[in-house]
Amino acid sequence: MFYRASLQAAAALASLSLLAGCGLLPGGGSDVDQKLAVGTTSEPSTLDPAAAWDGSWELMRNVFQTLVSFPTGSTKPEPDAAQECRFTDRTSTAYRCKLRAGLKFSNGDKLDAEAVKYSIDRISEIAVKGGPVGMLGSLDRVETKGDDVVIFNLKKPDATFPFVLATPAMSLVAPSAYSKHKIRTDGKVTGSGPYLLDSYKQGERSELVKNPHYKGFADRKNDAVTIRYFKESGAMVAALKKNEIDATYRGLSAEDVVSIEDDKDKDTDLQIVESVGADIRFLVFNPKDKAAGNPAVRRAIAQLVDRDALVAKVYRGTAEPLYSMVPKGIAGHTTSFFDTFGNPSKDKARQILADAHITAPVAMTFWYTTDRYGSSTAPEFDELKRQLEASGLFRVTLKSRPWKTFQEGFTKGEYPVFGRGWFPDFPDPDNFIAPFVGKDSVTGMPYVKDEITKQLLPQSRKESDRGAVGREFERAQKILVDDVRLLPLWQGKLYVAAGEDIGGGERALDPQTVMQMWELYRKASW
């Protein structure tokens, strides 16, 4: 889900807000309660990896295993359930993994090569719309050799395939517990990850306990974690200040971050860990809608949106303006939207519409989700509405839904314009372009652009040096600007807020901005 090459380094510098004068021990002692409670506003939309291409990964990373993953400090996939993985050819079309010995699922079933093949194959078999099947476009077939070797044969060169396997969407599941033809919906998990899902109550909490049979890289510094799900960040921070939870890891509002950093509440001892973020927010335009499907309308909106004002008013320094789908810090980043449209201009927007014979204010409906990206989302859309209507060129109606129903709506093409966030699957420019184009676009609507899907992406995937693919992605972004089917708004920063007695926050976020709960611990002395 980020440009993780710099994430861990940035997280290590997050001591900007760690309170001074604390004697920190590297972990908890035996006399310290190592059961923690963590809050988030990012509730899972599913517990089945075959349907997950969203914030559900945050739970999955902790209860499932993948063949390769990102240990703290790593910027490239490293073995997890696998003992070793590598391309066996020079063209990056055959990827071979050998499993660790003695792996088992939580129900006692053996985790062998056939289970790996089953787990990956069912993603394509079920093919959930808007789900992770779109990540497997380069996969031809999976074969096994004996009990412990799996070979992924690709249709074409794809140097990013190990990064795909490292995503929680490729979690390994027990074949006896997961149908190959439908999504599991009983609220349970059968995996082999660092934790077992002891219980799950939708919308409220997940109870994780240490998996005694786990074999992988995770060095678990606690015994159990309760994840509590909040609708709004205000309630989450209030719970943190009352010591009802020990830390938060998704959904802090800008006001919450500023307040904690300024230590305005002298009655509480809290810390903030800041990490460089590559999560992005953008608008999606439905080409089948009468207004949103008109390129002139989209270009006029692109000409009016004032990202600086949006970030200043709503996010107060916890985000920064974004002028391309590939954020700063990733190879191929450009400022293509600024280069094309420049500063916001009512006159230029009016001329764009006039040239398309549009003179009356354009009525449009913008949709957003209420419980996925934090409580600043509503003020963000209020500001977008204010900016567009202040021009006299638009009349905007705002509507919203909780994430689950919101997701169902955009995958059915119900919304003329809607807001999306993207937490990268892996730290590569490919992951900021490929998911949004093609017939399986994560936006829920096909976006066919042959130059991108048949030329630029295949060419870039031949290059194992991922820092050398800038030219292809600069061209891809120019195409996106010309179409304005997607309008980037801002990229964020990541914050973990925690009690002063909690350690590990600076190590907990992996290169996909997913929290590795096992890194958190209660300090034995502080």
C-alpha positions as CSV (number, residue, x, y, z in Angstrom):
1,M,0.0,0.0,0.0
2,F,3.5,2.9,0.1
3,Y,6.8,4.3,-1.1
4,R,8.3,2.4,1.7
5,A,11.9,2.9,0.7
6,S,11.9,5.8,3.2
7,L,9.1,4.8,5.5
8,Q,11.1,3.0,8.1
9,A,13.8,5.7,8.1
10,A,11.2,8.3,8.6
11,A,9.5,6.3,11.4
12,A,12.8,6.0,13.2
13,L,13.0,9.8,13.3
14,A,9.6,10.0,14.8
15,S,11.0,10.8,18.2
16,L,10.1,14.4,17.3
17,S,7.2,13.8,19.7
18,L,8.4,11.2,22.0
19,L,8.5,12.7,25.5
20,A,12.0,13.2,26.8
21,G,13.2,11.9,30.1
22,C,11.8,8.4,29.9
23,G,14.0,5.5,30.7
24,L,13.0,3.1,27.9
25,L,13.7,-0.6,28.0
26,P,13.8,-2.6,24.8
27,G,10.8,-4.6,25.8
28,G,8.4,-5.6,28.6
29,G,9.5,-7.6,31.6
30,S,7.8,-10.7,32.9
31,D,6.0,-8.6,35.5
32,V,4.5,-6.3,32.9
33,D,1.0,-6.9,31.5
34,Q,1.6,-7.5,27.8
35,K,-2.0,-7.4,26.7
36,L,-2.7,-4.2,24.7
37,A,-5.7,-2.4,23.3
38,V,-5.3,-0.5,20.0
39,G,-7.9,1.7,18.4
40,T,-8.6,2.4,14.7
41,T,-11.3,4.0,12.5
42,S,-10.6,1.4,9.8
43,E,-12.9,-1.5,10.4
44,P,-12.5,-4.6,8.2
45,S,-15.0,-4.8,5.3
46,T,-14.2,-8.6,5.1
47,L,-12.2,-11.2,6.9
48,D,-11.6,-13.2,3.8
49,P,-8.3,-12.3,1.9
50,A,-9.9,-13.2,-1.4
51,A,-12.2,-10.2,-1.1
52,A,-9.8,-7.7,0.5
53,W,-8.3,-4.8,-1.3
54,D,-8.7,-2.2,1.4
55,G,-8.1,-1.5,5.1
56,S,-9.1,-5.1,6.0
57,W,-5.4,-5.8,5.4
58,E,-4.6,-4.3,8.8
59,L,-6.2,-7.2,10.6
60,M,-5.1,-9.8,8.0
61,R,-1.4,-9.0,8.3
62,N,-1.6,-10.0,12.0
63,V,-3.6,-13.2,11.7
64,F,-2.5,-14.7,8.4
65,Q,0.9,-15.4,6.7
66,T,2.1,-14.6,3.2
67,L,5.0,-16.3,1.5
68,V,7.0,-13.1,1.7
69,S,6.4,-10.0,3.7
70,F,8.1,-6.9,5.1
71,P,9.9,-7.3,8.4
72,T,10.6,-4.0,10.2
73,G,13.4,-2.2,8.4
74,S,13.0,-4.0,5.1
75,T,12.1,-2.2,1.9
76,K,11.8,-5.3,-0.2
77,P,9.9,-8.6,0.3
78,E,11.6,-11.1,2.6
79,P,10.6,-14.7,3.4
80,D,7.8,-15.3,5.9
81,A,5.9,-18.6,5.3
82,A,8.6,-19.3,2.7
83,Q,12.1,-20.3,3.6
84,E,13.4,-18.7,0.4
85,C,11.9,-17.2,-2.8
86,R,13.6,-16.1,-6.1
87,F,13.1,-15.7,-9.8
88,T,14.6,-18.7,-11.5
89,D,15.0,-17.0,-14.9
90,R,16.4,-13.8,-16.3
91,T,13.1,-12.5,-17.7
92,S,11.3,-12.4,-14.4
93,T,8.6,-14.9,-15.5
94,A,9.1,-17.8,-13.1
95,Y,9.1,-17.2,-9.3
96,R,10.0,-20.1,-7.0
97,C,9.3,-20.4,-3.3
98,K,10.3,-23.1,-0.8
99,L,8.2,-23.3,2.3
100,R,9.5,-23.4,5.9
101,A,9.2,-26.9,7.5
102,G,6.4,-27.7,9.9
103,L,3.9,-25.0,9.1
104,K,0.4,-25.5,10.3
105,F,-2.9,-23.6,10.1
106,S,-4.7,-22.7,13.3
107,N,-7.1,-25.7,12.8
108,G,-4.2,-28.1,12.7
109,D,-4.1,-28.6,8.9
110,K,-0.8,-28.8,7.2
111,L,0.3,-25.6,5.4
112,D,2.0,-27.2,2.3
113,A,2.5,-26.3,-1.3
114,E,-1.0,-27.4,-2.3
115,A,-2.5,-25.0,0.3
116,V,-0.5,-22.2,-1.1
117,K,-1.7,-23.0,-4.6
118,Y,-5.3,-23.3,-3.4
119,S,-5.1,-19.9,-1.6
120,I,-3.9,-18.0,-4.7
121,D,-6.1,-19.9,-7.2
122,R,-9.3,-19.1,-5.2
123,I,-8.7,-15.4,-5.6
124,S,-8.9,-15.8,-9.3
125,E,-11.7,-18.4,-9.1
126,I,-14.0,-16.2,-6.9
127,A,-12.9,-12.9,-8.7
128,V,-14.6,-10.5,-6.4
129,K,-15.3,-7.3,-8.2
130,G,-13.1,-4.5,-6.9
131,G,-11.1,-7.2,-5.0
132,P,-7.5,-8.4,-5.2
133,V,-8.0,-10.4,-8.4
134,G,-6.8,-7.3,-10.3
135,M,-3.4,-7.8,-8.7
136,L,-2.8,-11.1,-10.3
137,G,-3.0,-10.0,-13.9
138,S,0.5,-11.2,-14.7
139,L,0.0,-14.7,-13.2
140,D,-0.5,-17.6,-15.7
141,R,-0.6,-20.6,-13.3
142,V,0.7,-21.9,-10.0
143,E,2.3,-25.3,-9.9
144,T,3.7,-27.4,-7.0
145,K,6.7,-29.7,-6.7
146,G,6.4,-32.0,-3.7
147,D,5.1,-30.7,-0.4
148,D,7.3,-27.6,-0.1
149,V,7.9,-26.0,-3.4
150,V,5.6,-23.6,-5.3
151,I,6.3,-22.1,-8.7
152,F,4.5,-19.0,-10.0
153,N,4.6,-19.0,-13.8
154,L,3.9,-15.5,-15.2
155,K,2.3,-14.6,-18.5
156,K,4.9,-11.8,-19.0
157,P,7.8,-10.3,-17.2
158,D,6.8,-8.8,-13.9
159,A,9.5,-7.6,-11.5
160,T,6.8,-6.4,-9.1
161,F,5.3,-9.9,-8.5
162,P,7.2,-10.5,-5.2
163,F,5.7,-7.3,-3.9
164,V,2.2,-8.6,-4.9
165,L,2.8,-11.8,-3.0
166,A,3.8,-9.7,0.1
167,T,0.4,-8.1,0.3
168,P,-2.2,-9.4,2.8
169,A,-4.5,-10.1,-0.1
170,M,-2.2,-13.1,-0.8
171,S,-2.7,-14.5,2.7
172,L,-2.5,-18.3,3.0
173,V,-5.8,-19.9,4.1
174,A,-6.6,-23.5,5.1
175,P,-8.4,-25.2,2.1
176,S,-10.7,-27.2,4.4
177,A,-12.0,-23.9,5.9
178,Y,-12.4,-21.8,2.8
179,S,-14.5,-22.6,-0.2
180,K,-12.9,-22.2,-3.6
181,H,-16.1,-20.8,-5.0
182,K,-17.4,-18.3,-2.5
183,I,-16.2,-15.9,0.2
184,R,-16.2,-17.0,3.8
185,T,-18.7,-15.0,5.9
186,D,-18.9,-16.6,9.3
187,G,-16.7,-14.0,11.1
188,K,-13.9,-16.5,11.7
189,V,-10.3,-16.9,10.5
190,T,-8.2,-20.0,9.8
191,G,-4.7,-18.8,9.2
192,S,-1.1,-19.3,10.4
193,G,-0.1,-15.8,11.4
194,P,1.5,-14.4,14.5
195,Y,-1.9,-14.1,16.2
196,L,-5.1,-16.1,16.4
197,L,-8.4,-14.3,16.0
198,D,-10.0,-15.4,19.3
199,S,-13.2,-13.5,18.7
200,Y,-14.6,-10.9,16.4
201,K,-17.6,-8.6,16.8
202,Q,-18.3,-6.6,13.7
203,G,-18.1,-2.8,14.2
204,E,-16.7,-3.2,17.7
205,R,-13.6,-5.3,18.2
206,S,-11.2,-8.1,17.3
207,E,-9.5,-10.1,20.0
208,L,-6.1,-11.4,19.1
209,V,-4.0,-13.9,21.1
210,K,-0.5,-15.1,20.4
211,N,-0.5,-18.1,18.0
212,P,1.6,-20.8,19.8
213,H,2.3,-22.7,16.6
214,Y,3.5,-19.7,14.5
215,K,6.7,-20.0,12.5
216,G,7.8,-16.8,10.8
217,F,9.8,-13.6,11.1
218,A,7.6,-11.8,13.6
219,D,9.2,-11.3,17.0
220,R,6.1,-10.8,19.2
221,K,6.6,-8.4,22.0
222,N,3.2,-8.8,23.5
223,D,0.8,-11.6,24.3
224,A,-2.5,-10.4,23.1
225,V,-4.1,-7.4,21.4
226,T,-7.6,-6.0,21.4
227,I,-8.4,-3.9,18.3
228,R,-11.3,-1.6,18.9
229,Y,-13.1,0.0,16.0
230,F,-14.4,3.6,16.2
231,K,-16.6,5.5,13.9
232,E,-14.9,8.8,14.6
233,S,-11.4,9.9,15.7
234,G,-12.8,12.0,18.5
235,A,-14.2,9.0,20.4
236,M,-11.0,7.1,19.7
237,V,-8.8,9.8,21.1
238,A,-11.1,10.2,24.1
239,A,-10.7,6.5,24.8
240,L,-6.9,6.9,24.5
241,K,-6.9,9.8,27.0
242,K,-9.0,7.7,29.5
243,N,-6.5,4.8,29.1
244,E,-9.3,2.6,27.7
245,I,-6.9,1.9,24.8
246,D,-3.1,2.0,24.7
247,A,-2.6,3.3,21.1
248,T,-4.2,4.3,17.9
249,Y,-3.1,3.4,14.4
250,R,-5.5,4.7,11.8
251,G,-7.9,7.6,11.5
252,L,-6.6,10.5,13.7
253,S,-7.9,13.8,12.5
254,A,-5.7,16.8,11.9
255,E,-7.0,18.5,15.1
256,D,-6.2,15.4,17.1
257,V,-2.7,15.2,15.9
258,V,-2.0,18.9,16.4
259,S,-3.5,18.8,19.9
260,I,-1.4,15.8,21.0
261,E,1.7,17.3,19.5
262,D,1.2,20.6,21.3
263,D,0.5,18.6,24.5
264,K,-2.4,20.9,25.2
265,D,-4.0,18.4,27.5
266,K,-1.6,18.5,30.5
267,D,-3.6,15.8,32.3
268,T,-2.5,13.1,29.9
269,D,0.9,11.8,28.9
270,L,0.7,10.9,25.2
271,Q,3.2,10.6,22.4
272,I,2.9,10.9,18.6
273,V,5.0,8.9,16.2
274,E,5.0,10.4,12.7
275,S,5.9,8.5,9.5
276,V,6.2,9.6,6.0
277,G,3.0,8.7,4.2
278,A,2.2,7.8,0.6
279,D,-1.5,7.3,1.2
280,I,-3.4,9.5,-1.2
281,R,-6.9,10.9,-1.6
282,F,-8.5,11.5,-5.0
283,L,-11.9,12.0,-6.7
284,V,-13.2,9.4,-9.2
285,F,-15.5,10.5,-12.0
286,N,-18.1,8.1,-13.4
287,P,-17.9,8.2,-17.3
288,K,-21.5,7.0,-17.5
289,D,-22.9,9.9,-15.6
290,K,-24.2,12.8,-17.9
291,A,-22.2,15.5,-16.1
292,A,-19.2,13.6,-14.8
293,G,-18.9,11.8,-18.1
294,N,-18.3,15.1,-19.9
295,P,-14.5,15.8,-20.1
296,A,-15.1,19.6,-20.0
297,V,-16.9,19.3,-16.7
298,R,-14.0,17.2,-15.3
299,R,-11.4,19.6,-16.5
300,A,-13.3,22.6,-15.1
301,I,-13.3,20.9,-11.7
302,A,-9.6,20.2,-12.0
303,Q,-9.1,23.9,-12.8
304,L,-11.0,25.1,-9.7
305,V,-9.9,22.8,-6.9
306,D,-7.6,24.6,-4.5
307,R,-5.5,21.9,-2.9
308,D,-3.5,24.4,-0.8
309,A,-6.6,25.8,0.8
310,L,-8.0,22.3,1.3
311,V,-4.9,21.1,3.1
312,A,-4.5,24.2,5.2
313,K,-8.1,24.4,6.3
314,V,-8.9,20.8,6.9
315,Y,-5.6,19.0,7.5
316,R,-3.5,21.7,9.2
317,G,-0.1,20.4,8.0
318,T,-0.8,16.7,8.4
319,A,-1.1,16.3,4.6
320,E,0.3,18.1,1.5
321,P,-1.1,18.9,-1.9
322,L,-0.8,16.2,-4.6
323,Y,-0.7,16.9,-8.3
324,S,-0.2,13.4,-9.7
325,M,-1.4,9.9,-8.8
326,V,2.1,8.9,-8.0
327,P,3.1,10.7,-4.7
328,K,6.3,12.4,-3.7
329,G,9.1,10.0,-2.8
330,I,8.1,7.4,-5.5
331,A,10.0,7.0,-8.8
332,G,8.1,8.7,-11.5
333,H,6.4,11.4,-9.4
334,T,5.5,14.5,-11.3
335,T,3.4,17.6,-10.8
336,S,1.4,16.9,-14.0
337,F,-1.9,18.4,-12.9
338,F,-0.3,21.6,-11.8
339,D,1.8,21.7,-15.0
340,T,-1.5,21.5,-17.0
341,F,-3.9,23.5,-15.0
342,G,-1.7,25.8,-12.9
343,N,-3.2,27.8,-10.0
344,P,-7.0,27.6,-9.4
345,S,-8.8,29.9,-11.8
346,K,-12.6,30.7,-12.1
347,D,-12.0,32.4,-15.4
348,K,-10.2,29.5,-17.0
349,A,-12.8,27.0,-15.7
350,R,-15.6,29.2,-17.1
351,Q,-13.9,29.2,-20.4
352,I,-13.5,25.4,-20.4
353,L,-17.2,25.0,-19.9
354,A,-18.1,27.7,-22.4
355,D,-16.0,26.0,-25.1
356,A,-18.2,22.9,-24.5
357,H,-21.4,25.1,-24.7
358,I,-22.1,24.8,-21.0
359,T,-23.3,28.1,-19.6
360,A,-25.7,27.1,-16.7
361,P,-24.3,26.0,-13.3
362,V,-23.6,22.2,-13.4
363,A,-25.5,20.2,-10.8
364,M,-23.5,17.3,-9.4
365,T,-23.6,14.9,-6.5
366,F,-20.4,14.0,-4.7
367,W,-20.2,10.9,-2.5
368,Y,-17.9,10.0,0.3
369,T,-17.6,7.4,3.1
370,T,-18.2,8.3,6.7
371,D,-16.0,5.7,8.5
372,R,-13.0,4.7,6.4
373,Y,-10.5,7.6,6.2
374,G,-11.2,9.5,9.5
375,S,-13.5,12.2,10.6
376,S,-11.8,14.9,8.5
377,T,-13.4,13.4,5.4
378,A,-16.7,15.3,5.9
379,P,-15.0,18.7,6.3
380,E,-12.9,17.9,3.3
381,F,-16.0,17.5,1.1
382,D,-17.6,20.5,2.6
383,E,-14.5,22.5,1.5
384,L,-14.6,21.0,-2.0
385,K,-18.3,22.0,-2.3
386,R,-17.5,25.5,-1.0
387,Q,-14.8,26.0,-3.6
388,L,-16.8,24.7,-6.6
389,E,-19.9,26.6,-5.7
390,A,-18.0,29.8,-5.0
391,S,-17.1,29.9,-8.7
392,G,-20.8,30.1,-9.6
393,L,-20.2,27.3,-12.1
394,F,-21.4,24.3,-10.0
395,R,-24.1,23.3,-7.6
396,V,-22.9,20.4,-5.5
397,T,-24.9,18.0,-3.4
398,L,-23.0,15.9,-0.8
399,K,-24.0,12.4,0.2
400,S,-22.3,9.8,2.3
401,R,-22.5,6.2,3.4
402,P,-20.6,3.9,5.8
403,W,-17.7,2.1,4.0
404,K,-19.4,-1.2,3.5
405,T,-22.4,0.2,1.7
406,F,-20.3,2.9,0.1
407,Q,-18.1,0.3,-1.4
408,E,-21.0,-1.7,-2.7
409,G,-22.3,1.5,-4.4
410,F,-19.2,2.5,-6.2
411,T,-18.5,-1.1,-7.4
412,K,-22.0,-0.9,-9.0
413,G,-21.3,2.4,-10.6
414,E,-23.9,4.2,-8.6
415,Y,-22.0,7.5,-7.9
416,P,-21.4,10.3,-10.3
417,V,-18.3,11.5,-8.4
418,F,-16.9,10.0,-5.2
419,G,-13.9,10.2,-3.0
420,R,-11.4,7.4,-2.6
421,G,-8.3,6.9,-0.6
422,W,-5.4,4.6,-1.6
423,F,-3.0,3.0,0.8
424,P,-0.4,1.5,-1.5
425,D,-0.1,-2.3,-1.7
426,F,3.7,-1.9,-2.2
427,P,6.3,0.8,-2.6
428,D,6.4,1.1,-6.4
429,P,4.9,3.6,-8.9
430,D,3.2,0.6,-10.6
431,N,0.9,0.4,-7.6
432,F,-0.3,4.0,-8.1
433,I,-1.2,3.5,-11.7
434,A,-2.1,-0.2,-12.5
435,P,-4.9,-0.6,-9.9
436,F,-6.9,2.2,-11.5
437,V,-6.8,1.2,-15.1
438,G,-8.1,-1.8,-17.0
439,K,-11.3,-3.7,-16.8
440,D,-10.7,-4.6,-13.1
441,S,-10.1,-1.1,-11.9
442,V,-10.2,-0.8,-8.1
443,T,-12.6,2.1,-8.6
444,G,-15.2,-0.4,-9.6
445,M,-15.5,1.0,-13.1
446,P,-13.5,-0.1,-16.1
447,Y,-10.9,2.4,-17.3
448,V,-9.5,1.1,-20.6
449,K,-6.3,2.8,-21.7
450,D,-4.3,0.5,-24.0
451,E,-1.2,2.7,-24.0
452,I,-0.9,2.3,-20.3
453,T,-2.0,-1.3,-19.9
454,K,-0.4,-2.8,-23.1
455,Q,2.7,-0.7,-23.5
456,L,3.9,1.4,-20.5
457,L,3.2,-1.1,-17.6
458,P,4.6,-4.1,-19.4
459,Q,7.7,-2.2,-20.4
460,S,8.3,-1.0,-16.8
461,R,7.8,-4.5,-15.4
462,K,10.8,-5.8,-17.3
463,E,13.0,-3.5,-15.3
464,S,14.3,-5.1,-12.0
465,D,15.8,-1.7,-10.9
466,R,12.6,-0.1,-9.9
467,G,14.2,3.3,-9.6
468,A,14.8,3.3,-13.3
469,V,11.1,3.3,-14.5
470,G,10.4,7.0,-14.2
471,R,9.9,7.7,-17.9
472,E,7.1,5.2,-18.3
473,F,5.2,6.5,-15.3
474,E,5.6,10.1,-16.3
475,R,3.9,9.3,-19.6
476,A,1.2,7.3,-17.8
477,Q,0.4,10.3,-15.6
478,K,0.2,12.6,-18.6
479,I,-2.5,10.3,-19.9
480,L,-4.4,10.5,-16.6
481,V,-4.2,14.3,-16.7
482,D,-5.6,14.4,-20.2
483,D,-8.6,12.3,-19.2
484,V,-9.2,13.6,-15.7
485,R,-11.1,10.4,-14.8
486,L,-9.1,10.6,-11.5
487,L,-8.3,13.8,-9.7
488,P,-5.5,13.6,-7.1
489,L,-6.1,15.9,-4.1
490,W,-3.5,15.2,-1.3
491,Q,-1.0,12.8,0.2
492,G,-0.9,12.2,3.9
493,K,1.4,11.5,6.8
494,L,0.9,8.6,9.2
495,Y,0.6,9.0,12.9
496,V,0.6,6.5,15.8
497,A,-0.7,8.0,19.0
498,A,0.0,6.1,22.2
499,G,0.3,6.3,25.9
500,E,3.8,7.2,27.2
501,D,4.3,3.7,28.5
502,I,3.9,2.1,25.1
503,G,6.9,1.3,23.0
504,G,7.4,0.0,19.5
505,G,5.3,2.6,17.6
506,E,8.2,3.7,15.5
507,R,8.7,0.1,14.3
508,A,5.1,-0.9,13.9
509,L,4.2,0.4,10.5
510,D,5.4,-1.8,7.6
511,P,6.1,-0.6,4.1
512,Q,2.4,-1.0,3.3
513,T,1.4,1.2,6.2
514,V,-0.2,-1.8,7.9
515,M,0.4,-2.0,11.6
516,Q,2.4,-5.0,12.8
517,M,0.8,-5.4,16.2
518,W,3.6,-7.6,17.4
519,E,6.0,-4.6,17.6
520,L,4.0,-2.9,20.4
521,Y,4.8,-3.5,24.0
522,R,4.3,-2.0,27.4
523,K,7.5,-0.6,28.8
524,A,8.9,-2.2,32.0
525,S,10.3,1.1,33.1
526,W,9.6,4.6,31.8
